[in-house]
Every structure is written in structure tokens, then in C-alpha cells.
């Protein structure tokens, strides 16, 4: 009997300890009028029974005051989703040390990477006051992820281990259990991503739009009102946890969307039921309101220079540092921090190994060509001209902060050696040239390589201008074509694009626990093998199976990592995968670690002066917890 009770007793003890140390909570001025009017419960009733108490002193931070409006900018209306990224409320999330800790969860238990027990905070509520319980997990699993109309492809791939989906159970309203026969070591870490999978949904809210729960007549009226074709389309329209554009959809993030429809300025207000407090009992976030303005991409630096933002990094590039520094000196009332970049490369060129053109496809699949294109780039000149020698020239590889950093991988095929590049291209059968020195393809066309960009970063296009001269010297004519980001991606995915430019791997800081899934051909968003990624993502229903031995080996090593039981085994898989990428030059890195300017209001506190601007892991500002940032006078 005692053995049966041990897990329950342990959970009770764990819950009780923080509760004893929990300080008296304080009502925010922002919601006081709603509380006084009886429209909102007092803060003591809005918090979970065991809120997350933040130890600011341990982080070297100061206690803040509530209040103020933080102004920031994005360049597309869809990027209001950055509030989910920056807010970074996750079931489990990374700290600044990139170690995983419970956040929304009270705690979790991992048994050999096969059985994960997730324990929720008793009394936790959605932003509209509805209880947040295991029923929200059940609803997503049974009624969304496994509903063919809502999820035609079934549950997301990260929930498959050994090709099998988990057994999911809900013993009580605060416990959820995921269990597999095979290890799934990336499960918890996937929950901490900048774009999390959201394995829960606000069930009470969404059931109104689900055919299994809603009144048929009422649901039909909703479908007609929304002008969609079916109840499933209606449900998917409103179920947009990441897009964050439905102001009625409850959330667990620190700020909630308070703006309906598309606007130039979107307002987000503090979540009255947010689960985090400081050690004095002050509910986070400290800042009451965030206003996100949508501006043209070319205006972000100018408006930052004019002091029209309180916190800004998105839309700013290295080239903007001089104008930002000038704004500081001219009384802009802000300071410019220089954070490191967490991407594996600041600029990378992706030859499309799945391009539809059969001649270019064969050329790109010859590793000698990829190596030659890499050797022909004068990276030091690019670093000197564009980054004042502050970036790090080299191939695409992980950064120094990673356990897997190896200088030889950054140096692989990255020296400026036009002579060797010419030799490799000749050896690959591209030895015939026209009167201008441009090589001929095997079918007689000139070797005019069109490199498409998203047209968003001037530094990227400036680098390509330099590379144009470098490649011309080895007989390759580079033609740059700027496009809209969405158009570019669709062209790459369809096989239309020859080559494209983007950042390197989002995660240049992997650790042994990090899944190397993005090093294997598993996702179409790796722009060198979109159709191999489609094949993996759709279970063979679309795309093409990888047919290069090295790509097949990457998939095999990913399986080795997933089946590994020790850190040493996972590290061995990582190192071999990185070595394959270095040898094969699937993507051509140019420079890494260029400083990222971050504009911070002089009145804003708790923003780290030195940090890393990274998508994953890190969620840009998210890992530094903007809910802990505050204005020194409580005014914004």
C-alpha cells in the first residue's frame, strides 16, 4: 500500500514546500478597478495554489515595479506571434544556462526517456479564468491531434518514438502521462522550443466549435458567420495558439492579445491569471502593456534611432549599429547592447540538391562543386567590409558555447583558395568556358547560378555582391534575386529555386540533450533538401526519399541518437553528423557570430547587457524572461 502511495505523497510534499515559502500576494493597480467592480477575483484567487516564485537575486536582477507600456516593432502583421516567442511561458523552459526547468508545470518526472509524468499546478487558470487541467491535454490529444478532420497528418512527429505514438493517460486533473516503448529523449526539450507544439488546448473555449461537443445548429451558424466551409475549418481558424491573432482565445502567456482584427498597433495586456510571482508576492509580468507597431522593414533602425521603441532587436542588423550609436549620443534616451548571435552562421548559401532542373541537380550533388563554391569565397574580405572584423569567418558549424565546437569543422573547405576551387570544378567536368571565362554546364548552358534571398537583410545582399566577384574568378556567374520571404520558401519547397540564402542552423548551441533532427533530412525548411524533408515529414506521401549515402547516414545517426541511453552515445552521434556536414558542405557558411544590436530604453531594467540572440534554444528575448523586465518608474 505504501508503495502505491509514494508518488502521491511525493507530489504532495513537493507542492507543499513552495507554498510554505510563498509570500503574501499583492494586487496590481492595472486590474484593481476590475476587482473592485466584481468583474475579476482578487489576485490571491487568480494565482495557482503553488505559483512559480522567481528568485531574482539569484539571477543578479532587482525587484521591479508594476506598470508602464513597452513599445516594440515588427515588420509584418503575422509577427505579432513574437509575443508567444518573447513571452516564453512553456510547460518546461530553458534558463539562461540552457538547462531545462518546470515553468507552467509544477514538476515533471522522466523515467528512462520512455515515461514522462507531467504534473500541473493546482488551481492554475487560463487568461479568461477557466481552469487549466489535464482535460485540456486530453482534449488536444483525443479531439484535435487524433481527429482526421482537424489533423489530417495525425499527431506531430516529435511524439513518435520507434515509429510508434505514445500511450497517453490522465490519472487526475493535474497529472498527464506520456509513455513509449522506445526512448523519446527529445520530448521535454521540444516543449521548450521558441515555437512550442502546444500539447494542450483551452478545451472549454474550443469545444464550442467542435462537432463532437457543440450544438449542431449553433455550430452551423458559427460556420456560416465565419464564412468557412466546415466546422473543422472554423475550429482551426480559432485554434491559433502560436499565431496569437485571436484575441478571444485564452492563453497562458504573460500578456494577452487585447486587439481584435488587423491593426497597425497591436496591444497586449498583462494576464490576470499568470502563474509567476516574485519573492515579494508581486505578480508578473511587471510591465502592464506591450504595444507592437507594424512598420516597414527599412524603418526599424530609423525609428529606433529616434527613440520610438523601448526594446528592439528584430529588424535590426549589424549595419545599423553606427546609426544607433549616433542616436544614443544625440539624446535618444536608449542604449545599444551588442549580443552574440546564436545561429550557426550569420549568412549561409543553400544549394538546392532537390532542384527540379536535372542538370543543376546533378551539378549540386557533386560534392566537388559544393566544396569549390565554398573555397572560392573570400570570407575575410566579407568580415572586414561588412562586420569590421567582429564576426568569425568559416563554414557552417556550431558555436564555441556548444559542447561540440571543433575549430576544424569551422575551417573545413572554408579557406580562400581559388586555385583549388578551379581544380575541383575542372575535375567535376565543368572545364569548358566561354570567351568571358564563365563555365558551361554539361548541357551547354552558361553556369549562371541564381541565388535567391528573402530581401530582408542588406548585409546578406552586400555579401553576395562580394561573392559575385569571387565566383566570377572561378568561372561561375552569380545572379542575385531578392524575393518576399514566403515566396522564396515556396519556390524552394517546390524545387524551383537553384540556391538560396538564409541564416545557418537556428540552434548553433547544441548540447548532448539537443535533438540533432535538424542535421538530418527531416524537414523541408532546411533549404538544401526540401523534398527529402517533405518525404520524411509526410511519411513518404510527398517529396523524394534521400538518395545520397551521406544523407541516409545522417538519418541513421539520428536514429542512433534517439535510441541512445547515455550522454556519450548521444554525443558520438552528434559529432559524426557534424563531421558529415563539414565534409559534404550541404550548406555554405560564410561568417558566424556577428553582433546583434539590441536597443534598450534607459528606463528599462533587468535586460542583460551581454547575452545571446538565438531562436532555438532561447526564443530571442524569451529565455531572459521579459516578464521580469520593468520600467524604473513604473511608467512606459
N, C-alpha and C positions, 0 to 999 in steps of 0.2 A: 504493500500500500504506500509506504514511504517513497519508494522509487517512482511510483506513479505521480506522487505529489511534488517531487523535487523540482521539475520545470516550472510548475505554478508558483511554488514558494520562492524560487529564484527570481521569477519575474516580479512578484510582489515586493521582494526586498529591493530590487533594482529600482522599481518605481517609487518606493518609499524614501530612499536615501535622498534623491534630489528634492523631493517635496519638503523634507525637514529643513533643508538649507534655503528654500525658496523665500525671497524677501516679499514684504507686502507690495502689492502692485499698485501702480499709480494711473489714474485716468488721464488720457490725453485731452488737451484743450480742443483738438480738432473734432473729437466725437462727443464732447461734453454736452453740447446742446441736444444732440440726438438722444443721449442717455437721459437727460433731464426731461425730455418730452415723452419718454417711454417708448421711443422707437428702436432703441438699442439697449441690450442689457449692460450692466456695469462691466468694466474690464475684467474684474475678478471672475465673472461668469463667462466671459468670452474666451479666456485662455484655456488651453488644455489643463487637466489636473496636474500634469507634470510638464510644464513648458521647458523649452531649452534655455537654460540660463547661460548667457555668454560671459566668459571671463575676459574682459577687455584688457585688464592689466597684464595678463599672461601673453597677450599679443603685442604689448607695448603701446596700447591705444588708451585713449581717455574716454571717460563717460561723456555722453553728449546730451544735448537738449533737444526736445521735440520741436518741430516746426519748420517752416520755410518751404520754398518751392525750388526745386533743382531744374535748371534748363539744360537741355541737351539737343542734339540734332541727328537726324538720319537723312539719307538721300532718296529713299523710296518708301512709299506708303506701307508696303508689306513689311518693312523693317521695324514696325512697332513691336514685332515679335522679339526684338532685342530686350524688351522688358522682362521676358521669361529667361533670357540668357543672363542678363545682368542681375536679376533678382535671385537666381540660383537657389531657390528652395527645391531641394531634391530629397527623395527618400533617404539617400545617403550621399554625402558630398565630400569633395576634397577640401582640405585646408591648404594654407599657403605652402605647407611642406609636401603637398600632393599625397597625403595619407588620407584614407577613407574613414569617415566617421558618420554615425547616425545624425540625421538632421530632422526631417519630418518624422522619421521613425524614432520611437523610443530606444529601440536597440534591434540588433539582428544577430542571428546565430548561423554560422557556416559550418556544416558537417561534411568535410572532405570534398567540398565543391560539388556535392551531389544533392544535398538537402539544405535549403535555406529557410529559416524561420524569421519572418518579419513581424515585429511587434509594434503596434501603433500606440500613439499617446492617448490614453483615455480622455474623453471629453473634447478631443480636437474637432474643430468645425471648419467647414468651408467658409469662404468670404461672405456668403449670404446667410450664415448661421446654421445650415443643415449639418447634421453630424457626419464626420468623416470616419467611416468604419470599414471593416472588411467587406461589407456589402458593396462598396464602391469598387473594390478589387474583383469581387465576384461578377459584378455587372460587366466590367470590361472583359473579363476572361470568357464568360459564358455567352454574353449577349452582344458583344462587339467583336472581339478578336476571333471568335469561333462562329460568327454569323456570316454566311456566304455572301449576303447582300451588302453588309457593311464592310467586310474584309474579304474580298474575293481571293486573295492570296493566303488567307489564314493568318495565324499569329506571326509576329515578326521573327526573322531568322535567328536573332540572338537567343531566343527561347528554345532553339533546337540543340540538343547535345547528342552526339552519335546518331544524328538524323532523326531523333525522336523528340516529341514535345513533352513537357513536364506533366506530372500529376500535380494538380493544384487543389488545395483544400483550405477550408475556412473554419477552424475549430471553434472560434468565438468572434465577437465583434472587433477585437483588437489583435487578432492573430491571422496571418496568411502564411501558408507553407507551399513552397515550390520544391519539387523533388524529381530528380532524374536518375536513371540507371547509369548514365555516363557523366563524367565531370563536366561542369559548365563554369570554369574559373572566371569567365568574364561577366557573369550575371550581375553582380553587385556593382561592378565598375561601369557597366552600361547604364545603370540607373543614375549615374553621376555625370553623364555627358552634358555638354552645352545644350544639345537638343536631346532631351531625355525621351525615352519611349512612352512614358506615362502609362504604367500598367494598372491604372485606376481611372475612374471617371466619376463625376458628380451624378450618381445614379438617380437620385430623387429628381433632379432637374431634367436629365436626358430621357427618363422613362416616359415623359410626356410626348416624346417624339419617336417612340419605338413601338412597332406594331404589336409586339407581344404584351405590352402594358397599357397603351393608350386607348381611349375610347375611339373606335373606328371613325365615327362621324366627326368628332373633334379633330382627329388626326388628318382626315381628308380636307377639312377646312384649312388647317395649317399648311398642308402641302399646296393647296390652291393659292393661299395668301402669299406664300414664299415664291411662287412661280417656279417650282421644281417639278420633276417628273414622278417622283415616288417618295414614300416615307423614308427610304434609305438615303436618298439624296438630301432630304430635309435634315435627317439626323447628322449626316456627315457635314452639312453646312454649319450646324450649330455646335458640333463637337470639334472644336478647333483649339485645343489646349495650348498648342505651340504658337499658332498664328496670333492668338491673343486679340483678335479683332471683334469678338462677340462680347459686348460689354455686359450681357446678361449671364454669361457662362461663369459659374462660381470657380474660384481659383484658390490655391494655397500659397501663391506668391506674395511677397511683401507689399506690393502695390497692385491695385485692381484697376482695370480699364474703366474710366468714367466717361468715355466719349463714344457716342453712337455714330456709325457711318464713317465715311472718309472725310478727313479734315486736314487742314494744313498744320494745325497744332493739336496734338492728342494729349489729354490729361489723364494721369494715373494717380489715384489717391491711396492713402495708407489702408491696408487690410485690417479691419477692426478685430479680426479673429486670428491674426498672425501668431505663430506659436513660439516666437523667440522674445526674451526679455533680457535686460542687463542685470547685473548683480544688485542694483538698487531697486529693481522692480519696475523699471521703465520699459514699456512695451516698444519693441522695434517694429518698423523702421523709425529712426529718429526723424527723417525728413517726411513731411506730410504729403507733399505733392511733387510729382515729376511731370514736367511739360516737355514733350518731344516734338520738335518742329521738323517738318519735312522741307528740305531745301535742295537746290541744285548742287550736284557734286562739286562744282567749281567754286561754290560759295562757302564751304565749310571753314576753310582756313581764314578767309577774309572776315567772316562773322566771328570766328574765334578771336582773331586779332582785335576786333572791335569790342571784345568783352561781352558778347551776346550768348555765351554758354558758361555753365558752371563746371561741367565735366565733359570732356570730349577727347576721344581718340579715334573713333570710327570716322572715316572720311579724311583723316589727316595722314600725310606721308612724310617721309624723311625730308623731302624737298621743301616742306612747309616750315621747317624749323627756323630759318632766318626771319621770315615774316612774323612768326610767333614770338621770337626773342625780341624783335623790334617793338611789337605790341606791348610786351612787358615793360620795356624801358620808357615807352610813351604813356605810361599810366594806365595800362589795360586792366589793372586790378586782378591779374591772374599770374600764375607761374607755369612754366612748361617743364614737365618731368620727361626724362628720356628713359623709357622702359625697354627691356630687351624683347625681341620677337621670339615667340615660341614655335613658329613654323620651321620646318626643316630647311626651307630655302625661301628667301625673300622673293626671288624670281626663279622660275623653272620653266623649261620648254618641254612640252609633251608631244613627241612624235606619235601619231595615231597608228598603232600596229593593226588596228581593225578598219582602216580607211577603206572605203568602197573601191577606190581606184586600184586595180590589181597590180599595176606597175609600181606605184608608190608603196603599196602594202609590202611587196616583195623587197623593195629597197630598204624600207624601215626595219624589216625583220632581220636584216643582215647586221649583226652586232658591230661589224667593222664600220658601217656607216654611222651608227649612233655614236661610237667612240670617236670617229673622225670629227663629227659635228661638235662634240664636246671639246676636243683638243684644239679646235680652230678658234675658240672663244678666248679673247684676252680679258680674263676676269679682273686682273689687277687694274687694267685701264678703266674698266667699268666701276670698280670700287673707288678709284681715285677721282674719276669725273663726277660720279653721282653721289657717293657717300663719304667723300673726304677721307677715305681710307679707314672709316669706322666700322664697315661691315667686314665679313670674313669670306674671301673668295673660296670657291670649291664646289665639288659635286654635291648632290643632294644626299645628306646624311643626317643622323641625329645630332643634337647639340651637346655641348660639353656637360650640361647638367644631367644628362642621361647616363645611366649605368652602362650603356652600350656604346658610348662615344669612342671612336677609334680614328685618329688623325689620318691613318692610311686610307680609310674609306672616303673621307672628305677630299683627299688628294687624288683618288683613283680617276684616271683619264681626265684630269682637270688642269694639267699644266698647259700653258700656251705653247703649242708645238705644231705650227702649220706644216712643217716638213713631214712629220709623222702622219698628220691628217691627210695630206695629199697622197702619201704612200698607201694608206688604208683605203681611200676612195678608189685609187687606181686598182688596188688588189681586189676590190669588190666589183670590178668590171665597169666602173664609171670613168674610164680613162680617155674618152673621146670628148673634145671640146670644140666650141665654135670660135669664130675669129676674136670674140671678146673674152675668151677664156672660160666661158660658162660650160660646164659639163653637159653631156647628153645623157638622158635616161635610156634604158635598153630599147624603148620603142621609138627613139629618135626625137622625142621632145626635149627642150632645154630643161635643165634641172632648176626649175623655178619653184621654190618651196614657199608656199603661202602659210604664214604663221598668224593665226587669228587671236585677238585679245578681247578682253571684256570692255576695253576703252575706258577704264575707271582709274587707272594709275599712270600718271605721267612718267614715273621712274621706269615702269615696265617698258613703255614705248621708247623712252630715251635709251634704255639698254639695248633694245632691238635695233635701234639706229646704229649703235656701235657694232653690234654683231653682224649687221648687214655688210659692213666693210670687211669684217673678219672673214665671213663666209665667202664673200666675193673673191678674196685672195686664194681660196682653195677651190674655186670654180662652182660655188653654189649661190644662186641668186635668191635672196630672202625678200619676200613681198609681205609687208605687214598689212593686216586687215582688221581694224577696230570694229567691234560689234557690240550690241547690247548683251549683257551677261546671260540672260535667259535664251536669247537667240543663239549665242555661242554654244551654250551647253547642249541645246537641242541639236545643233549641227554636229557636235562631237558625238553625241549619243547615236545619231543616225548614221555615222560613218562618213559624213560629207566633208568634215574638216580634215586637212592633212596634218596640221600640227597646231598647238595652242599654247598659250602661256597662262600661268596662274602661280599661286604660292606653291611651295613644296608641301609635303605631308603636314596636315594641320597639327599633328602631335609630333613635335621634334624632341619631346622629353620623355620617351617611354621608359618604363621600369619593368622588371620581370612580370609583375601582375598585369601589365597592359596587354590587351589582346593585339597581336600583330595582324589582325584581319585586314587592315588597310595596306599591308605589304603584299598580300596575295590577290589574285584576280577575282575578287568577290563583289566588287561594286563598280557600277558604271561611272561613278564620279571621279575615279582615277582616270585621268583623261588620256592615258596611253593605251588603255584596253577596255573601252566602254562596252563592247559586245561580249567580251569574256565575262565582264561584271554582270551584264544582263543575264547571261546564261546561268550564272551562279544564283543570282537574286530570284530568278523565276523558276528555278528547278529544271532548267532545260527547255522551258516553254518559249523563250526568246533568246536572241543573241547567238553566240557561237561558243563551242567548247574550246578551251585553251589548247593550242596545238604546238606550242613551243615547249621543249623539255624543261627549260628553266622555270617557266610559268607553272607547269604541272608540279615541279618540285616545290614551289612556293606553297601551293595548295596542300601538298603532303606535309610540309613543315608546319603549316597552320594546324593541321590535324594532330601532329605531334605535340604542339603547344597545348592544345585543348585537352589532350589525354594525359598530359604530364601530371605527375604527383609531387614533384619537388621544384623548388626555385631554380636549381641547377639545370634541370631538364628544360624548363621554360626559357632560361637564358641561352641555352645552347641552340634552341630553335630560332630565337631572335637573332643571334649572331650570324647564323648561316643565311638567314633571309636577308639580312643587311648586306652580307658579302655578295650574294647573288645580285642584288640591286646595284651595288657598286661595280661589279664586273660587267653586267649587262646594260647599264646606262638606260634603263627603261624610261627615265626622265632625266633631263639635262639640267642639273642645278647650276646656278650662276653665282649668287652670293647668299650668305645667310647672316642672321643676327644683326641686321640693320636696326638702329634705334627707332623705336616707335614714339613719336611725340604724344604726350598726354597733357591736355590743358586742364588746370585745376584752379577754381576760384580761390582767391586769397582768404576767403572766409570759410572755405570748406575744410573740414578736419577729418582725420583718420584715413586719408588716402595715402597709401605708401608711396614714398618718393622713388624707391627702387623696387621694381617688380618685373614681371614678365607678361607681355601682352600675348595671350595664347587662346586659341579657340578650344582645343581639347588637348590635355586637361586644362581647365581654367575658366572657360566661359567668359573670356575677356575680363571685365571687371568682376564677374561673379564670384570667383574664388576669394576675392578680397572683401567680399561681403558689403556691398553698398548700403545695406540696411543699417550698417554701423557708421556710415559717414554722416556728418552733421554740420550745420552752419553754426559758427561760434556764437552768434547772437540769436539763433533760432529763427532768423529771417532769411528769405530767399528772394 
